[in-house]
Structures are given as structure tokens and as C-alpha cells.
Amino acid sequence: MKEIIITKNEAGQRLDKFLRKYLKDMSLGAIYKSIRKGEIKINNKKQSEKYILNEGDILNFNIEINTAKNKEPKKFLEIDYDFKVAYEDENILIVEKRPNQLVHPDEGNEITLTDEVWAYLYDKGEYNPDEEKTFAPSPCNRLDRNTEGLVIFAKNYDSLKQINEAIRLGGIQKIYTALVKGKIATGEYIGYITKNERTNKVMILDKRVKNSKEIITKILNVESVGIASVIEIDLVTGRSHQIRAHLSYLGNPIVGDPKYGNRKFNSFFFNKFGLNHQLLVANKLIFKNIGGNLKYLEDKVVTMNLPPLFKKIKNDLFKF
């Protein structure tokens, strides 16, 4: 019989949801059957699949199991990490993502920001996959591959829940800075977004249609020179590709955006500056309303400087 002890990083989850992550080779139906037959118990007692795990609970397995952690390669142990830390404490880590970098691991062998963060925390002694049942430090906000900026990582399960809840309820304000084509007025812009899964592109509409979702984008025009403007964006709704597609729809595509940008305009900046990604930076996070173990973060503001290439292009355009 195998036994495991539930730690703080597993507590608070339903039994069946924990087991789906812990026993990846076992079907959900087989998990439910083992719970009902008493082959999987809590503290040597049969429990419902809806049982909420508590720290210190002992899971008793009277079946042969293959656990998830023994199957997963630990490729991050062999990589170097190369990111700047914007903020860190015992619960969260906020880092600066580079352009042309994925945040989340995928099925390929590409090194992601998450891999780098795992390596960093492993070296600090704050993460060891061999000591965790199912939890791994996780990114809480998404950035497109070619968008630079701040990404929040939760170091424990409690913090992951609190950050995700705060983002869902608008408790964390996300401010972006971008260089866009032409002039755009300061204001709040509302539209509706639909996604083409085949092309992985979105479309912005001025009226609601079937399967569309409302988007709200607040824009502050910081500075304009006629051909381009530096703007700040307050992302009220955080839909996939929202900022890039919405600005393109408004006639002010982001400079360097390969998917929603102006090809001729982008070519000018590539030829003159070697720019090969969009000039969009998630450079400010404001913790307005957050609870639980992260209550101490309320009113905290985390920022990053504009990247050197962004500043070089901005200074060249606005030198007069």
C-alpha cells in the first residue's frame, strides 16, 4: 500500500481533481471507481470524490499506481535562466519576459519562460519537483510570444488561487505601453471580438454577433508626432490578442506587429532599426484588490523600464 501526505500546495482541492493530476495514466472513470470501492481512501476512511483535501491528510492507495511526477522529464534542470526579476517575495515572483519567448511549456522542446523560472527557483531551493505531488510554480497572466513585459508566477497553490481570482475580478490592473501608427484619441474603446481557431486570429466588430465577446480597451495618448503615437493601454477585459487586434481595427496598428500590423509601416522600422517584434510592453501591474495570503500586496505597483530598442525608436521619432 502506498501513502502520501497532503501538503499546503495540495490542500483545498477536491479529491477527484487532485487525483486527475496525480494519476495521469488513470482514466477519470477508473479514479471514481477506485474511490467508490475504497481502493483510494483518506486517513484510512472512504470519502466522496467531492471531499476537500486538508493539509496533513493521508491518502491511502490500495492499488498499483504510476504517478505523474515520475513520468515528466525535468528538462529545466539543464538550462540557464536569463530574465530580470521585477519583484519577488516568498509567495510570488514577477519577471520581465523577453520578445520571441513563450510563457507556457508546450509539446515541443522549446525553452519557455516557465522553464527558466523553474530552474531559477530550483537553484534557490524553493522548488523541487521530486518533493511536490502535483504543484509547480505557475504563470498567472499570459503574454503573446512577441510581447515583452511583466509576468506573475505563483510559488505556491494558495497564491495561485488568489492571483487568478484577483485577475478574474479585475483586482490587478495591467498597463501596457505601445508605439502605434498615426494618432489616436485618449478614451475608452468598446468592441466585440471573435476568434478563428484555424488561423489563430481574432476579428473586431462594432456590434455583438453570435459567439462574440465584449472588449473594453482604455487608451491614453502620451505623445504623437503625426506618423506615430506612444500610448498607454489599460486592459479592462483581457481577451486573446485584444490589444493588437483592437488597435488595428481602430486604424492604429502596433508598430512591428506581424499579424495585425501594417506591412509597409513595419518594413520601415525593420530596415532602419532591425525591429522584428511588436512594440508592446506590459510594463506596469497595480495590485488594487487582492485577499487571502496576498492581502499585503494591496496598493503595490510593480513596473519595468521600456526595453532599449523601444526607447531608441521612441527617441529617434520624437527628437524634434
C-alpha positions in Angstrom: 0.0 0.0 0.0 1.3 3.4 -0.9 0.6 6.5 1.2 1.2 10.2 0.5 0.7 13.2 2.9 -1.2 16.2 1.6 0.9 19.4 1.9 -0.1 23.0 1.8 0.2 23.0 -2.0 -2.4 20.3 -2.4 -4.8 21.3 0.3 -8.1 23.0 -0.7 -8.6 20.8 -3.8 -11.3 18.3 -4.4 -10.1 14.7 -4.2 -11.0 13.8 -7.7 -9.4 17.0 -9.2 -6.2 16.3 -7.3 -6.1 12.6 -8.4 -6.6 13.6 -12.1 -3.3 15.5 -11.9 -1.5 13.0 -9.7 -2.6 9.8 -11.6 -2.2 11.0 -15.2 -2.2 7.4 -16.6 -5.5 6.6 -14.9 -8.9 7.5 -16.5 -11.4 9.6 -14.6 -13.8 6.6 -14.6 -11.2 4.4 -13.1 -10.4 7.0 -10.4 -14.1 7.3 -9.5 -14.4 3.5 -9.3 -11.4 3.2 -7.0 -12.8 5.9 -4.7 -16.2 4.1 -4.5 -14.6 0.7 -3.9 -12.4 2.1 -1.1 -9.2 1.4 -3.0 -8.3 5.1 -2.5 -9.0 6.4 1.0 -8.4 9.4 3.1 -6.9 8.7 6.5 -8.0 5.1 6.1 -11.6 6.1 5.6 -13.8 6.0 2.4 -14.7 9.5 1.2 -16.6 11.1 -1.6 -14.8 12.3 -4.8 -16.0 15.8 -3.7 -14.0 15.6 -0.5 -11.9 18.7 0.0 -8.3 17.8 0.9 -6.8 19.2 4.1 -3.1 19.8 4.9 -1.9 16.7 6.8 -4.5 14.3 5.2 -3.0 10.9 4.3 -4.1 9.4 1.0 -4.1 5.6 1.1 -3.7 3.7 -2.2 -4.6 0.0 -2.2 -3.9 -0.2 -5.9 -0.8 -0.1 -8.1 -0.3 3.5 -9.3 2.0 5.4 -11.7 2.4 9.0 -10.5 2.7 12.0 -12.8 6.0 13.3 -11.5 8.0 10.2 -12.3 6.9 10.4 -16.0 7.7 14.0 -16.7 11.2 14.9 -18.0 12.9 17.7 -15.9 14.5 19.5 -18.9 14.6 22.7 -16.9 17.4 21.3 -14.8 19.8 21.6 -17.8 19.0 25.1 -18.9 20.3 28.6 -18.0 17.9 31.3 -17.0 18.1 34.8 -18.4 15.4 37.2 -17.1 15.2 40.2 -14.9 13.3 40.0 -11.6 10.9 42.9 -11.1 9.6 41.8 -7.7 9.9 38.7 -5.5 8.8 37.5 -2.1 8.0 34.1 -0.5 4.7 33.8 -2.4 5.1 35.3 -5.9 7.8 36.1 -8.5 7.3 38.8 -11.1 9.8 38.7 -14.0 10.4 40.5 -17.3 9.6 38.4 -20.4 11.7 38.9 -23.5 10.2 39.1 -27.0 10.0 35.9 -29.1 9.6 33.7 -26.0 6.7 31.5 -25.0 5.4 31.8 -21.4 3.9 28.3 -21.0 5.5 24.9 -21.8 4.1 23.2 -24.9 4.6 19.8 -26.5 7.8 20.9 -28.3 11.3 21.2 -26.9 11.5 25.0 -26.9 12.7 26.6 -23.7 10.0 28.7 -22.2 9.9 31.4 -19.5 8.3 28.9 -17.2 11.2 26.5 -17.7 13.6 29.4 -16.8 11.6 30.2 -13.7 11.6 26.6 -12.5 15.4 26.5 -13.0 15.8 29.7 -11.0 13.6 28.6 -8.1 15.3 25.1 -8.1 18.7 26.8 -7.7 17.3 28.9 -4.9 16.0 25.8 -3.2 12.4 26.9 -3.4 11.2 24.3 -5.9 12.0 20.6 -6.1 9.7 18.6 -8.4 10.6 15.4 -6.6 9.1 16.8 -3.4 5.8 18.0 -5.0 2.8 15.9 -5.7 1.2 17.9 -8.5 2.0 21.6 -7.9 4.7 23.6 -9.9 5.2 27.3 -9.8 2.9 28.7 -12.4 2.4 31.8 -14.6 -0.8 33.7 -13.7 -1.1 36.0 -16.7 -0.5 35.5 -20.4 1.6 37.5 -22.9 1.8 36.7 -26.6 5.1 35.3 -27.8 6.4 38.6 -29.2 5.1 40.9 -26.4 7.5 41.9 -23.7 6.6 42.6 -20.1 5.8 41.5 -16.6 4.6 38.0 -15.9 3.4 36.9 -12.4 4.4 33.5 -11.2 2.8 31.9 -8.1 5.2 30.0 -5.9 2.5 28.1 -4.0 -1.1 26.9 -4.5 -2.6 29.4 -2.2 -1.0 32.3 -4.1 -2.0 30.8 -7.4 -5.7 30.8 -6.3 -5.5 34.4 -5.0 -3.8 35.8 -8.1 -6.1 34.1 -10.5 -9.2 35.2 -8.6 -7.9 38.8 -8.4 -7.2 38.8 -12.2 -10.7 37.4 -12.8 -12.4 40.1 -10.7 -10.3 43.0 -12.0 -8.3 43.3 -8.8 -5.0 43.6 -10.7 -4.7 46.4 -13.2 -2.5 45.7 -16.2 -1.0 48.7 -18.0 0.8 48.4 -21.4 2.9 50.9 -23.4 2.9 50.7 -27.2 4.0 52.6 -30.2 1.3 52.7 -32.8 0.8 54.1 -36.3 -0.8 57.5 -36.6 -2.7 59.5 -34.0 -5.4 58.1 -31.6 -7.5 60.0 -29.2 -7.5 59.3 -25.5 -10.6 57.4 -24.4 -12.4 54.2 -23.7 -13.0 52.0 -26.8 -15.6 49.2 -26.8 -16.0 46.5 -29.4 -16.7 42.8 -29.8 -14.2 40.0 -30.6 -14.5 36.7 -32.3 -11.7 34.2 -32.9 -10.9 32.0 -35.9 -9.4 28.9 -34.3 -8.0 27.7 -37.7 -5.9 30.8 -38.3 -5.4 31.8 -34.7 -6.5 35.3 -35.5 -9.3 37.4 -34.0 -11.7 39.8 -35.6 -13.1 43.0 -34.0 -16.6 44.1 -34.7 -18.7 47.2 -33.6 -21.8 45.1 -32.9 -22.4 41.9 -31.0 -22.7 38.7 -33.1 -23.0 35.0 -32.2 -20.1 33.8 -30.1 -18.6 37.2 -29.8 -17.4 38.7 -26.5 -17.3 42.3 -25.4 -13.9 44.0 -25.1 -13.0 47.3 -23.4 -9.7 49.0 -24.0 -8.8 52.3 -22.3 -6.2 54.3 -24.1 -4.1 57.3 -23.0 -2.3 59.1 -25.8 1.1 60.1 -24.2 2.8 61.7 -27.2 2.2 62.0 -31.0 4.3 63.1 -34.0 1.8 62.6 -36.8 3.1 59.3 -38.2 3.1 57.5 -34.8 2.0 57.8 -31.2 3.2 56.4 -27.8 0.2 55.3 -25.9 -0.6 53.6 -22.6 -3.3 50.9 -22.6 -5.4 49.9 -19.6 -6.6 46.4 -20.4 -10.1 46.3 -18.8 -11.0 43.0 -20.5 -8.2 40.6 -21.2 -9.2 38.7 -24.4 -6.6 36.9 -26.5 -4.9 39.3 -29.0 -7.3 42.1 -27.8 -4.9 45.0 -27.7 -3.2 44.2 -31.0 -6.5 43.5 -32.9 -8.4 46.4 -31.4 -5.8 48.9 -32.2 -5.5 47.6 -35.8 -9.3 47.8 -36.1 -9.2 51.4 -34.9 -6.6 52.2 -37.7 -3.7 52.4 -35.3 -1.8 49.1 -35.5 1.1 48.5 -33.3 4.5 49.1 -34.9 6.2 45.8 -35.7 3.1 43.6 -35.2 3.4 40.8 -37.8 -0.2 39.5 -37.5 -2.3 42.7 -37.2 0.1 45.4 -38.2 0.7 47.4 -41.4 3.3 45.6 -43.5 4.7 48.7 -45.2 5.0 50.6 -41.9 6.6 47.6 -40.3 9.2 47.3 -43.1 10.4 50.8 -42.4 11.2 50.0 -38.8 12.7 46.7 -39.7 15.0 48.2 -42.2 16.0 51.2 -40.1 16.1 49.6 -36.6 16.1 45.8 -37.2 12.7 45.6 -35.3 11.2 42.1 -35.7 8.5 42.1 -33.0 5.7 44.4 -31.9 6.5 47.4 -29.7 4.0 46.4 -27.0 5.2 46.1 -23.4 3.3 45.1 -20.3 5.2 47.4 -18.1 3.0 48.1 -15.0 1.0 46.0 -12.6 -1.2 47.6 -9.9 -2.5 45.4 -7.1 -5.8 47.1 -6.3 -7.8 44.4 -4.6 -6.4 41.0 -3.5 -7.1 38.8 -0.5 -6.1 35.8 1.4 -2.3 35.2 2.0 -1.6 38.1 -0.5 -3.5 40.8 1.2 -0.2 42.6 1.9 0.2 43.3 -1.8 -2.8 45.7 -2.0 -1.8 49.1 -3.4 1.6 47.7 -4.6 2.8 48.9 -8.0 5.4 46.9 -10.0 6.9 48.5 -13.0 9.7 47.8 -15.6 11.6 50.2 -17.8 10.9 50.3 -21.5 13.3 48.0 -23.4 16.4 49.6 -25.0 15.1 49.2 -28.6 11.7 50.7 -27.8 13.5 53.7 -26.2 15.8 54.1 -29.1 13.0 54.1 -31.7 10.9 56.4 -29.5 13.8 58.9 -29.0 14.5 58.8 -32.8 10.9 59.6 -33.7 10.3 62.2 -31.0 13.6 64.0 -31.2 12.2 67.3 -32.6 
